Amino acid sequence: MQVGVPKEIKNSEFRVGLVPGSVREYVANGHDVLVETGAGAGIKVSDSDYKAVGAKIAPDAKTVFATSNMIVKVKEPQPVEWAQLREGQILYTYLHLAPDADQARGLIESGVTAVAYETVTDAFGGLPLLAPMSEVAGRLSVQAGAYALTAHQGGRGLLMGGVPGVLPAKVVVIGGGVVGTHAARMAVGLGADVTILERSHRRLTELDDLFEGRAKTRYSTFEALEEETKGADVVVGAVLIPGASAPKLVTREMLKSMKEGAVLVDVAIDQGGCFETSKATTHEDPTYVVDGVLHYCVANMPGAVPLTSSHALNNATLQYGLRLANKGLDAMRDDPHLRNGLNIHRGMVTYKAVAEALNVPFTAAADALA
């Protein structure tokens, strides 16, 4: 199979779908790998580095899309990219379709088989291809929040960990999954006063054991959200419903009671955001203010650390990508966890939460592949 790796074109996106080590694995499995020239520049990898492991270099993205059977990316295809996709081609990347009707329509019309990293599952009930970027985003969320708190960024002028005699910043993390756990770890490490809101009793117990009192845990209710956001200096939105739009947990009304210069960091923005006032931003222009509260809603946060992110992502996606390249659609017919990653196939929406969010007909992935 010919596997294509185009250069990412989303604003300030410097990651790459395949690092050289992964290309070497595809080549060893008998596949041809075509990499667009300059695709690895964001992680300081040259075309010659890709050639050294057996890749061929394409002069432009058009060549990659036109000649490849499988496209491996990082971020969702942009309009100029989905226009080049076709039936019989496999797209393997993050998609986040629930809040993005235009992209979904473009992929449906293309006839492509679109496999989303974020909905592939494992035997433990986890999301193994989402987890590494959730780890990165969770850690970055606290860095971003700490920076936004500084006075020259419009924040309250607080040092996250305080100093002797001065209280630290109060950080509230909404959601105790992978993102929330890593956000809390970073915030605790910086010396902040951390509270995690979560609705799973089992997870609350696990978090309590994990942090051993260094972070507080609280069952998430409307009352708890109102009370905690009112006193917070930084709120990290870390909620996830796999494949679906994120619930709007922090309302516009809640903002009115928050401190001026407080910061909201919405890590759920790829799925539409969990704050009512969220709208996607970029690394070039990451924040905006509503009712005196700073909002940081960058939709590709891990793109800020592309070297770390690209390798962490490839560590997770490689084995599943090789199965797709080696076996084609049979890889999903044989593996229910990989099949859960199928979001669109030949014009059919095959992931229920996406179909419900977009209000379009749903076809079970197994039936679509039959």
N, C-alpha and C positions, 0 to 999 in steps of 0.2 A: 504494500500500500504506500502511496505517496502522502506524506504527512507535511502539512504546511504551517509555517510559523510567521505570521505577519507582524510588523511593528505595531505596537499599541499606539492609538491615535487619540484616545480620550485625554482631555486637558490634564496636564501634569502627571501623566501615567508613564512611569519609567520601568515598570516590571516587564518581563518577557515570558511567553508561554512555556518555552523549553530552554533550560540552561544547557551548556555544552555537555555536561555529564549525562543528562537525560537523552540528548540527541544520540550520544554514543550507545545508549541502551536500545533505542529504536533501531539504529543501524545494525547492531548486533543481532536483533530479531529479524533482520532481512528487509527492513523498510527503507525507503528513500525519504530523506528529510530535506525540505526546501525552506530555507530561512531568508526572509527579506533582508536586504542589505541594511545595516544599521540597527537591526532589531534588538541587538544586545548592548547598544551604546549606553543605555541607562544604568546598566550594571557593570560597565567598563569591560565588556566582552566584545572583541572585534570580529569582523567577518572571518579573518584568518583563524581565529580560535575555533569558530564553528567548522571551518573547512578541515581543521586538524583532526576533528572527531568524525569526519565522514559526511558532513552536510554539504549541500549545494547552496549557492547563494543566488537569490532571485533579485533582479534589478528593481522590482517594485511590488507593491501589494497585489496589483492586478494579476500579475503572473502567478503569485502564490494562490490566490482564490480560484483562478481559472484552471489550474493544473493539479490541484491537490484533492485527494479523496477525503481527507480529514484535516480540519483546521483546528489547531490548538492555540488558544488565546488565554488572556487573563481576565480582561473586562468584557462586558457585554458589547456586541458589535454596534458600531455607530451606523447611521443611515447609509453612508457611502459603502459600508462593508456588507450590511445585510442585503443590499441590492445586488451584490455579487455572489451570494450564496445560491445553491441550486438543489434540486431534488437528487437524492442518491449520495449527497455529501453529508459528512458528520461534522457538526460543530461541537467542540468540547471546551467549555469556558464557564465563567460565572455569568449568569443571565439576570437574575432578580426581576422576573417578568411581572409579578403581581402589581406593582405600581407603575408599570411602563407599557401602556397599551399600544403605543406607536411601535415599539420594538417588537412586541408580540405579533402585531399585525404584519410587520415586515417579514418576520420569520415564518409565519403561517403562509404568507403568499409565496415565499421562496421555495417551499416544499422541503427545506432542509430538515435533517434529523438533529435536533438540538439537545445536547446533554448538559445539564447544569451542575456545576461542581457543588452548589449549595444544597442540593436535595439528594445526592448520593448518600446512602446510609451504610452502617456496618452492623455486625451481629450483636453489638452491645447497645444498639439504639442510638448511636451517635451519628454525627455528620462529619466524617473524617476529612473531607476536602474543604469544608468550611472552617474547621477547627484551627488550622494554622494561621489563617488570616484573622480569625477572631482573637487569637492570642496576641497577634501583633497590634490589631486595632484596639484591644482592651488596654494594652500598655501605652500605646500612643495617646489614647484618650486622656489619660492623666497628665502626660507631658503637655498636650495641647491645652488642657484646662489650667495647668499651672502657669503656662505662658500667658494665656488670655487673662488671668487674674492680675497681671502686672498693670501698673497705672498707665504706662504708655500704650497699652493695647486697649485701654478703656475699662479695665477691670477694677476690682476694689482696692488694688494695691497691696495684696496680701502675699506673703511667702507661704507656700503650701505647708511646710512643716513648722512654721513659727520659729521662735528662738526662746531661750530661757527667759521666763517672765512674760512672754507674749503668746497667746493661744494660737494653735495651728488653724489652718483652714478646715472647715467642715465639708467633707465630701460624701455625697449620697449616690450610691450606685443602685440603679433600678434593674434588677435581674441578676440572678446568681449563677448563670451558665458560664460558658467559657469566657466570653467577653467580660462579664461582670467580675468573675473571679480574678482575672488578670489585671483588670482595672483596680480592684481592691488591693491586690498585692503591691502594685506600683504606688498607690496612694499611702498604704501603710508604710512602705519602705521610705517614703518621703517624710513620714512623720505626721501625716494628716489625721484628723478625727474622722473615722470612716464608719458609715452605716450602709448595710446592704439590705435592700428590700426584695423579697422573694415570696412566691405563693406556694411552693412545694415544701411541705413539712420535712420530707426526707432530705431535700437539698439544704434547708435551713440548718438541720442537724449536722450535715457534712461540713457546711461552711463554718459553723460554730467550732467544730473540732479542728478544722484546718487552721483557722486564725487564732485559736486559743486566747480569745479575749482581745486581740489586737484590733479587730474590727467587730462592730456590733451587728447583730442581725435582727430584722424585724419583719413580721408577716405583712405582706403588701395589701393594703386596703385603700379606699379613697381617702379615709381619714389619715392613714399613715402617710400617704403621698402628700397630702396638703400640709401636714405638720412638718415633715422632713424637708420638703422643698422650701418652705418658708424660712427655715433656719440655715439652709445650705449656702455655701459659697460656690461650690461646683456640684452639678448634677450630671451624672453619666447615664445616658439611656442605653441599656444593654439588653433589651427584650427581643425575643425571637419566636415567631411561629413559622416553622419551616415552610418555605415557599409562598407564604401568605403575606399580605400587607401587615405591617406592625400596628398594634393597637395604639391609639392616641391616649397616653396615660397622664401626661402633664398638660393641663388645659390652659387656654389664654387667661382664664380667670385666676389660676394659681400664680401666674407671673406677677400679677398686681401686688401680691403679698410678699414677693421675694425681695431680697436686698438689691439695691442699685449697684450695678457692676458685678453681680453674680454671673456665673457662666453655666450654660447648658451645652453639653457635648453629646450629640445624637449619633451614636454608633449604628443605630438601626436605620439610618437615612437611606441605605440601599434598598430597603424594603418599604420606603415611604416615610419613615421617621416615627418616633414614638412621642414626640411633642407636637401639640396642635399647631404651633407656630413654626415648625421646621420647614425649611426648603433647602434643597441641595446647594452646596457651595463648592468651591475649588481650592486647591492649595494656594493659588495665586491671590484669591480673595476669600479667605476662609470664614470670616465672621460677619455678622450683622447684629443690630440691636432691635429688640422689641420690648417696649415698656421698661427700658433701662436695663434689661438683661441681655448679656452677650450670648449669641447662638453660634456654636461651631458645628457645622453640618457638612463636612467634607465627605463626598460620596466614595472616595477611594483612598481612605486614610493610609493603608499600608503602602500605597504608591510613594509615600514620602521616604520610605526606607527600602528601595527596590532591591538592593543586594540581599539583605536579610529576607525580604518577603518572597522574592523569586525562588530562592533555594528552599525555603520552608514550604512554599506551595508545591514545588516540584517533588519534594520528598513525599508528599501526600498523593499527588495526582498521577505520578508516573505509573504505578502498577495498574491502575484502572485504564489509563490511556493505552498502555501496551495491550491490554485485553481487547479494547476496541479495535486497535490497529491489527491485532493478530486474528481476531475472529469476526470483525464487523458487527452486524446486528445480532449475530448469535451470542455475542458476549452478554448482551442484555437479556436475551431469551433464557440464557443459562443461569444468570445471576440476578436474583431479585433485588439485591442492594444496588447494583449498578443500574438496573432497570428503573429504580426509583429516581434516578437522575434524569430520565427522559422526560422532557417538558413539552416538546413539540416534535411531531413526526408526520411528514407528508401532509401538512395542512391541518393536522389534528392536535388539539391541546390535550396532553396526556398526563398532566399533574393536576389533581383535583383542586388544590388550594389556588392554583393559578387560574383555572377555569372559573372558579367561583368569584375570585377577585375581579376578573375581567368580564364576568357575566357572558361567557361563551360556552358552547357545548363541550362536554368532557368525554373523552374516550380513554378507557383504561389502557395503560401502556402495554400490557400483555395482549390485549385485543388489537391494538394498533400494529403491533409487531407480528401478529399471527399471519 
